[in-house]
Amino acid sequence: MIRAYADAEGIPYVDYHTPMAAADGSMNADYTKDGVHPTEAGYAVMERILPPVVKRVQADRGFVKDKDRVALSARHFARKL
């Protein structure tokens, strides 16, 4: 439901649930003590999931690190406005 909404609205979606879920859909006990909040191990899983999503969003939206491509990025944003 949340993923479908994000897709429909063009909002980046980060799926932490699937890699941290137990077979019954709850959070895997290896990643939580109370079934809701991640432990250090849970945050380690989340830390591996987020960077590729951020990089994809940055690339899709014209963010660049290379100084030679800054002008290209600026033109990209100008078209979006």
N, CA, C and O atoms as a printed pandas DataFrame, in Angstrom:
     atom_number atom_name residue_name chain_id  residue_number  x_coord  y_coord  z_coord
0              1         N          MET        A               1    0.815   -1.180    0.000
1              2        CA          MET        A               1    0.000    0.000    0.000
2              3         C          MET        A               1    0.873    1.263    0.000
3              4         O          MET        A               1    0.649    2.168   -0.804
4              5         N          ILE        A               2    1.861    1.328    0.894
5              6        CA          ILE        A               2    2.735    2.505    0.934
6              7         C          ILE        A               2    3.594    2.555   -0.325
7              8         O          ILE        A               2    3.790    3.622   -0.908
8              9         N          ARG        A               3    4.105    1.403   -0.742
9             10        CA          ARG        A               3    4.927    1.369   -1.960
10            11         C          ARG        A               3    4.124    1.826   -3.177
11            12         O          ARG        A               3    4.626    2.589   -4.002
12            13         N          ALA        A               4    2.899    1.368   -3.286
13            14        CA          ALA        A               4    2.050    1.760   -4.419
14            15         C          ALA        A               4    1.805    3.267   -4.407
15            16         O          ALA        A               4    1.837    3.911   -5.455
16            17         N          TYR        A               5    1.563    3.825   -3.232
17            18        CA          TYR        A               5    1.349    5.268   -3.124
18            19         C          TYR        A               5    2.614    6.011   -3.543
19            20         O          TYR        A               5    2.550    6.965   -4.319
20            21         N          ALA        A               6    3.757    5.573   -3.032
21            22        CA          ALA        A               6    5.025    6.222   -3.383
22            23         C          ALA        A               6    5.264    6.159   -4.884
23            24         O          ALA        A               6    5.650    7.155   -5.496
24            25         N          ASP        A               7    5.036    4.999   -5.476
25            26        CA          ASP        A               7    5.209    4.854   -6.923
26            27         C          ASP        A               7    4.280    5.789   -7.689
27            28         O          ASP        A               7    4.694    6.441   -8.648
28            29         N          ALA        A               8    3.036    5.850   -7.264
29            30        CA          ALA        A               8    2.047    6.690   -7.950
30            31         C          ALA        A               8    2.390    8.175   -7.844
31            32         O          ALA        A               8    2.098    8.952   -8.753
32            33         N          GLU        A               9    3.007    8.560   -6.735
33            34        CA          GLU        A               9    3.329    9.965   -6.503
34            35         C          GLU        A               9    4.758   10.335   -6.888
35            36         O          GLU        A               9    5.156   11.493   -6.763
36            37         N          GLY        A              10    5.536    9.349   -7.360
37            38        CA          GLY        A              10    6.918    9.617   -7.741
38            39         C          GLY        A              10    7.826    9.870   -6.547
39            40         O          GLY        A              10    8.813   10.598   -6.647
40            41         N          ILE        A              11    7.484    9.263   -5.420
41            42        CA          ILE        A              11    8.255    9.428   -4.189
42            43         C          ILE        A              11    9.188    8.227   -4.037
43            44         O          ILE        A              11    8.739    7.089   -4.170
44            45         N          PRO        A              12   10.476    8.453   -3.760
45            46        CA          PRO        A              12   11.371    7.319   -3.548
46            47         C          PRO        A              12   10.898    6.465   -2.366
47            48         O          PRO        A              12   10.486    6.990   -1.332
48            49         N          TYR        A              13   10.964    5.163   -2.536
49            50        CA          TYR        A              13   10.529    4.226   -1.505
50            51         C          TYR        A              13   11.719    3.372   -1.102
51            52         O          TYR        A              13   12.414    2.824   -1.957
52            53         N          VAL        A              14   11.952    3.260    0.189
53            54        CA          VAL        A              14   13.025    2.423    0.707
54            55         C          VAL        A              14   12.372    1.268    1.465
55            56         O          VAL        A              14   11.681    1.484    2.461
56            57         N          ASP        A              15   12.592    0.056    0.994
57            58        CA          ASP        A              15   11.984   -1.131    1.609
58            59         C          ASP        A              15   12.926   -1.724    2.646
59            60         O          ASP        A              15   13.817   -2.506    2.316
60            61         N          TYR        A              16   12.723   -1.348    3.894
61            62        CA          TYR        A              16   13.490   -1.952    4.985
62            63         C          TYR        A              16   12.831   -3.235    5.466
63            64         O          TYR        A              16   13.498   -4.116    6.008
64            65         N          HIS        A              17   11.533   -3.339    5.270
65            66        CA          HIS        A              17   10.784   -4.468    5.823
66            67         C          HIS        A              17   11.229   -5.823    5.254
67            68         O          HIS        A              17   11.536   -6.748    6.006
68            69         N          THR        A              18   11.260   -5.926    3.949
69            70        CA          THR        A              18   11.519   -7.228    3.328
70            71         C          THR        A              18   12.820   -7.877    3.798
71            72         O          THR        A              18   12.796   -9.048    4.178
72            73         N          PRO        A              19   13.962   -7.170    3.790
73            74        CA          PRO        A              19   15.188   -7.833    4.227
74            75         C          PRO        A              19   15.268   -8.076    5.729
75            76         O          PRO        A              19   16.130   -8.822    6.193
76            77         N          MET        A              20   14.375   -7.452    6.491
77            78        CA          MET        A              20   14.429   -7.602    7.951
78            79         C          MET        A              20   13.270   -8.435    8.495
79            80         O          MET        A              20   13.131   -8.584    9.709
80            81         N          ALA        A              21   12.439   -8.976    7.604
81            82        CA          ALA        A              21   11.231   -9.677    8.033
82            83         C          ALA        A              21   11.485  -11.155    8.313
83            84         O          ALA        A              21   12.302  -11.808    7.664
84            85         N          ALA        A              22   10.760  -11.647    9.293
85            86        CA          ALA        A              22   10.719  -13.080    9.578
86            87         C          ALA        A              22    9.676  -13.706    8.650
87            88         O          ALA        A              22    8.951  -12.998    7.950
88            89         N          ALA        A              23    9.610  -15.017    8.651
89            90        CA          ALA        A              23    8.675  -15.734    7.765
90            91         C          ALA        A              23    7.220  -15.319    7.997
91            92         O          ALA        A              23    6.415  -15.329    7.066
92            93         N          ASP        A              24    6.882  -14.954    9.236
93            94        CA          ASP        A              24    5.497  -14.578    9.540
94            95         C          ASP        A              24    5.202  -13.097    9.273
95            96         O          ASP        A              24    4.093  -12.631    9.536
96            97         N          GLY        A              25    6.192  -12.353    8.752
97            98        CA          GLY        A              25    5.994  -10.946    8.437
98            99         C          GLY        A              25    6.407   -9.989    9.536
99           100         O          GLY        A              25    6.496   -8.783    9.302
100          101         N          SER        A              26    6.659  -10.500   10.726
101          102        CA          SER        A              26    7.137   -9.645   11.808
102          103         C          SER        A              26    8.625   -9.344   11.587
103          104         O          SER        A              26    9.249   -9.897   10.681
104          105         N          MET        A              27    9.177   -8.472   12.416
105          106        CA          MET        A              27   10.601   -8.183   12.287
106          107         C          MET        A              27   11.401   -9.350   12.852
107          108         O          MET        A              27   11.122   -9.838   13.947
108          109         N          ASN        A              28   12.388   -9.784   12.097
109          110        CA          ASN        A              28   13.268  -10.874   12.499
110          111         C          ASN        A              28   13.878  -10.559   13.866
111          112         O          ASN        A              28   14.393   -9.461   14.076
112          113         N          ALA        A              29   13.822  -11.503   14.780
113          114        CA          ALA        A              29   14.322  -11.306   16.146
114          115         C          ALA        A              29   15.811  -10.969   16.176
115          116         O          ALA        A              29   16.297  -10.428   17.170
116          117         N          ASP        A              30   16.541  -11.279   15.109
117          118        CA          ASP        A              30   17.962  -10.920   15.048
118          119         C          ASP        A              30   18.155   -9.410   14.935
119          120         O          ASP        A              30   19.245   -8.904   15.203
120          121         N          TYR        A              31   17.109   -8.690   14.543
121          122        CA          TYR        A              31   17.217   -7.256   14.279
122          123         C          TYR        A              31   16.423   -6.378   15.245
123          124         O          TYR        A              31   16.373   -5.161   15.067
124          125         N          THR        A              32   15.806   -6.969   16.259
125          126        CA          THR        A              32   14.980   -6.199   17.194
126          127         C          THR        A              32   14.914   -6.889   18.547
127          128         O          THR        A              32   15.089   -8.103   18.652
128          129         N          LYS        A              33   14.658   -6.098   19.576
129          130        CA          LYS        A              33   14.423   -6.676   20.904
130          131         C          LYS        A              33   12.946   -6.614   21.273
131          132         O          LYS        A              33   12.460   -7.419   22.068
132          133         N          ASP        A              34   12.234   -5.647   20.685
133          134        CA          ASP        A              34   10.833   -5.462   21.051
134          135         C          ASP        A              34    9.862   -5.690   19.880
135          136         O          ASP        A              34    8.656   -5.493   20.024
136          137         N          GLY        A              35   10.390   -6.101   18.737
137          138        CA          GLY        A              35    9.540   -6.354   17.583
138          139         C          GLY        A              35    9.237   -5.125   16.745
139          140         O          GLY        A              35    8.580   -5.229   15.709
140          141         N          VAL        A              36    9.710   -3.956   17.183
141          142        CA          VAL        A              36    9.424   -2.716   16.473
142          143         C          VAL        A              36   10.701   -1.939   16.163
143          144         O          VAL        A              36   10.948   -1.563   15.017
144          145         N          HIS        A              37   11.493   -1.708   17.176
145          146        CA          HIS        A              37   12.676   -0.861   17.032
146          147         C          HIS        A              37   13.906   -1.696   16.687
147          148         O          HIS        A              37   14.153   -2.723   17.319
148          149         N          PRO        A              38   14.686   -1.260   15.681
149          150        CA          PRO        A              38   15.861   -2.029   15.286
150          151         C          PRO        A              38   16.968   -1.969   16.338
151          152         O          PRO        A              38   17.134   -0.977   17.048
152          153         N          THR        A              39   17.704   -3.052   16.407
153          154        CA          THR        A              39   18.915   -3.097   17.223
154          155         C          THR        A              39   20.079   -2.624   16.351
155          156         O          THR        A              39   19.877   -2.218   15.207
156          157         N          GLU        A              40   21.277   -2.678   16.886
157          158        CA          GLU        A              40   22.451   -2.301   16.094
158          159         C          GLU        A              40   22.542   -3.163   14.832
159          160         O          GLU        A              40   22.886   -2.669   13.759
160          161         N          ALA        A              41   22.234   -4.447   14.969
161          162        CA          ALA        A              41   22.257   -5.340   13.799
162          163         C          ALA        A              41   21.193   -4.923   12.772
163          164         O          ALA        A              41   21.426   -4.995   11.566
164          165         N          GLY        A              42   20.040   -4.493   13.255
165          166        CA          GLY        A              42   18.990   -4.031   12.354
166          167         C          GLY        A              42   19.394   -2.769   11.622
167          168         O          GLY        A              42   19.154   -2.628   10.423
168          169         N          TYR        A              43   20.014   -1.846   12.355
169          170        CA          TYR        A              43   20.486   -0.620   11.705
170          171         C          TYR        A              43   21.586   -0.917   10.690
171          172         O          TYR        A              43   21.706   -0.215    9.686
172          173         N          ALA        A              44   22.380   -1.939   10.940
173          174        CA          ALA        A              44   23.415   -2.320    9.970
174          175         C          ALA        A              44   22.779   -2.774    8.659
175          176         O          ALA        A              44   23.280   -2.459    7.580
176          177         N          VAL        A              45   21.678   -3.512    8.756
177          178        CA          VAL        A              45   20.950   -3.929    7.552
178          179         C          VAL        A              45   20.410   -2.695    6.829
179          180         O          VAL        A              45   20.545   -2.573    5.612
180          181         N          MET        A              46   19.802   -1.789    7.579
181          182        CA          MET        A              46   19.234   -0.580    6.991
182          183         C          MET        A              46   20.313    0.271    6.330
183          184         O          MET        A              46   20.088    0.872    5.279
184          185         N          GLU        A              47   21.470    0.315    6.948
185          186        CA          GLU        A              47   22.576    1.117    6.420
186          187         C          GLU        A              47   23.039    0.611    5.056
187          188         O          GLU        A              47   23.512    1.397    4.235
188          189         N          ARG        A              48   22.912   -0.673    4.808
189          190        CA          ARG        A              48   23.291   -1.220    3.494
190          191         C          ARG        A              48   22.218   -0.975    2.438
191          192         O          ARG        A              48   22.525   -0.930    1.246
192          193         N          ILE        A              49   20.988   -0.818    2.852
193          194        CA          ILE        A              49   19.875   -0.659    1.917
194          195         C          ILE        A              49   19.761    0.770    1.394
195          196         O          ILE        A              49   19.453    0.966    0.219
196          197         N          LEU        A              50   19.997    1.749    2.222
197          198        CA          LEU        A              50   19.731    3.135    1.865
198          199         C          LEU        A              50   20.660    3.733    0.805
199          200         O          LEU        A              50   20.155    4.382   -0.110
200          201         N          PRO        A              51   21.976    3.557    0.868
201          202        CA          PRO        A              51   22.852    4.246   -0.097
202          203         C          PRO        A              51   22.522    4.017   -1.572
203          204         O          PRO        A              51   22.548    4.982   -2.337
204          205         N          PRO        A              52   22.214    2.797   -2.014
205          206        CA          PRO        A              52   21.877    2.640   -3.438
206          207         C          PRO        A              52   20.626    3.423   -3.835
207          208         O          PRO        A              52   20.537    3.924   -4.955
208          209         N          VAL        A              53   19.664    3.529   -2.923
209          210        CA          VAL        A              53   18.447    4.282   -3.218
210          211         C          VAL        A              53   18.772    5.768   -3.334
211          212         O          VAL        A              53   18.303    6.443   -4.250
212          213         N          VAL        A              54   19.576    6.271   -2.404
213          214        CA          VAL        A              54   19.968    7.687   -2.446
214          215         C          VAL        A              54   20.728    7.987   -3.731
215          216         O          VAL        A              54   20.471    9.001   -4.380
216          217         N          LYS        A              55   21.655    7.120   -4.103
217          218        CA          LYS        A              55   22.425    7.331   -5.339
218          219         C          LYS        A              55   21.510    7.333   -6.560
219          220         O          LYS        A              55   21.686    8.145   -7.467
220          221         N          ARG        A              56   20.534    6.427   -6.584
221          222        CA          ARG        A              56   19.601    6.377   -7.718
222          223         C          ARG        A              56   18.777    7.663   -7.796
223          224         O          ARG        A              56   18.577    8.209   -8.881
224          225         N          VAL        A              57   18.303    8.139   -6.656
225          226        CA          VAL        A              57   17.508    9.367   -6.636
226          227         C          VAL        A              57   18.362   10.550   -7.073
227          228         O          VAL        A              57   17.912   11.392   -7.849
228          229         N          GLN        A              58   19.588   10.613   -6.577
229          230        CA          GLN        A              58   20.478   11.700   -6.979
230          231         C          GLN        A              58   20.721   11.672   -8.481
231          232         O          GLN        A              58   20.687   12.716   -9.132
232          233         N          ALA        A              59   20.963   10.504   -9.031
233          234        CA          ALA        A              59   21.207   10.381  -10.473
234          235         C          ALA        A              59   19.955   10.759  -11.265
235          236         O          ALA        A              59   20.041   11.461  -12.272
236          237         N          ASP        A              60   18.798   10.292  -10.806
237          238        CA          ASP        A              60   17.542   10.585  -11.500
238          239         C          ASP        A              60   17.211   12.071  -11.487
239          240         O          ASP        A              60   16.570   12.584  -12.405
240          241         N          ARG        A              61   17.652   12.751  -10.444
241          242        CA          ARG        A              61   17.295   14.169  -10.285
242          243         C          ARG        A              61   18.413   15.116  -10.680
243          244         O          ARG        A              61   18.298   16.328  -10.497
244          245         N          GLY        A              62   19.494   14.571  -11.222
245          246        CA          GLY        A              62   20.544   15.422  -11.768
246          247         C          GLY        A              62   21.622   15.841  -10.801
247          248         O          GLY        A              62   22.449   16.686  -11.145
248          249         N          PHE        A              63   21.649   15.278   -9.582
249          250        CA          PHE        A              63   22.730   15.594   -8.657
250          251         C          PHE        A              63   23.999   14.918   -9.135
251          252         O          PHE        A              63   23.973   13.751   -9.525
252          253         N          VAL        A              64   25.106   15.638   -9.108
253          254        CA          VAL        A              64   26.378   15.070   -9.539
254          255         C          VAL        A              64   27.474   15.497   -8.583
255          256         O          VAL        A              64   27.369   16.533   -7.926
256          257         N          LYS        A              65   28.531   14.690   -8.505
257          258        CA          LYS        A              65   29.691   15.042   -7.695
258          259         C          LYS        A              65   30.820   15.582   -8.560
259          260         O          LYS        A              65   31.679   16.323   -8.084
260          261         N          ASP        A              66   30.812   15.207   -9.828
261          262        CA          ASP        A              66   31.879   15.600  -10.733
262          263         C          ASP        A              66   31.742   17.078  -11.092
263          264         O          ASP        A              66   30.714   17.487  -11.632
264          265         N          LYS        A              67   32.763   17.882  -10.801
265          266        CA          LYS        A              67   32.705   19.332  -11.039
266          267         C          LYS        A              67   32.435   19.674  -12.502
267          268         O          LYS        A              67   31.780   20.675  -12.791
268          269         N          ASP        A              68   32.930   18.857  -13.424
269          270        CA          ASP        A              68   32.739   19.124  -14.849
270          271         C          ASP        A              68   31.286   18.951  -15.277
271          272         O          ASP        A              68   30.897   19.425  -16.344
272          273         N          ARG        A              69   30.483   18.281  -14.461
273          274        CA          ARG        A              69   29.102   18.036  -14.837
274          275         C          ARG        A              69   28.124   18.948  -14.106
275          276         O          ARG        A              69   26.912   18.799  -14.265
276          277         N          VAL        A              70   28.625   19.888  -13.310
277          278        CA          VAL        A              70   27.741   20.776  -12.555
278          279         C          VAL        A              70   26.847   21.585  -13.484
279          280         O          VAL        A              70   25.664   21.764  -13.197
280          281         N          ALA        A              71   27.391   22.074  -14.590
281          282        CA          ALA        A              71   26.582   22.856  -15.532
282          283         C          ALA        A              71   25.446   21.999  -16.084
283          284         O          ALA        A              71   24.319   22.477  -16.212
284          285         N          LEU        A              72   25.727   20.754  -16.407
285          286        CA          LEU        A              72   24.695   19.848  -16.889
286          287         C          LEU        A              72   23.605   19.693  -15.833
287          288         O          LEU        A              72   22.416   19.703  -16.151
288          289         N          SER        A              73   24.017   19.551  -14.588
289          290        CA          SER        A              73   23.052   19.412  -13.507
290          291         C          SER        A              73   22.186   20.659  -13.394
291          292         O          SER        A              73   20.973   20.554  -13.216
292          293         N          ALA        A              74   22.792   21.832  -13.495
293          294        CA          ALA        A              74   22.042   23.079  -13.399
294          295         C          ALA        A              74   21.014   23.171  -14.525
295          296         O          ALA        A              74   19.885   23.606  -14.296
296          297         N          ARG        A              75   21.393   22.767  -15.739
297          298        CA          ARG        A              75   20.446   22.787  -16.859
298          299         C          ARG        A              75   19.300   21.810  -16.610
299          300         O          ARG        A              75   18.149   22.098  -16.939
300          301         N          HIS        A              76   19.617   20.665  -16.034
301          302        CA          HIS        A              76   18.599   19.669  -15.719
302          303         C          HIS        A              76   17.544   20.267  -14.785
303          304         O          HIS        A              76   16.346   20.122  -15.025
304          305         N          PHE        A              77   17.992   20.936  -13.723
305          306        CA          PHE        A              77   17.052   21.531  -12.774
306          307         C          PHE        A              77   16.271   22.670  -13.391
307          308         O          PHE        A              77   15.090   22.844  -13.090
308          309         N          ALA        A              78   16.902   23.440  -14.240
309          310        CA          ALA        A              78   16.209   24.565  -14.878
310          311         C          ALA        A              78   15.038   24.053  -15.723
311          312         O          ALA        A              78   13.985   24.688  -15.778
312          313         N          ARG        A              79   15.227   22.905  -16.380
313          314        CA          ARG        A              79   14.137   22.324  -17.173
314          315         C          ARG        A              79   12.981   21.877  -16.287
315          316         O          ARG        A              79   11.824   21.916  -16.705
316          317         N          LYS        A              80   13.294   21.449  -15.053
317          318        CA          LYS        A              80   12.260   20.956  -14.152
318          319         C          LYS        A              80   11.424   22.085  -13.583
319          320         O          LYS        A              80   10.289   21.859  -13.164
320          321         N          LEU        A              81   11.961   23.303  -13.560
321          322        CA          LEU        A              81   11.243   24.427  -12.945
322          323         C          LEU        A              81   10.259   24.988  -13.874
323          324         O          LEU        A              81    9.560   25.941  -13.531
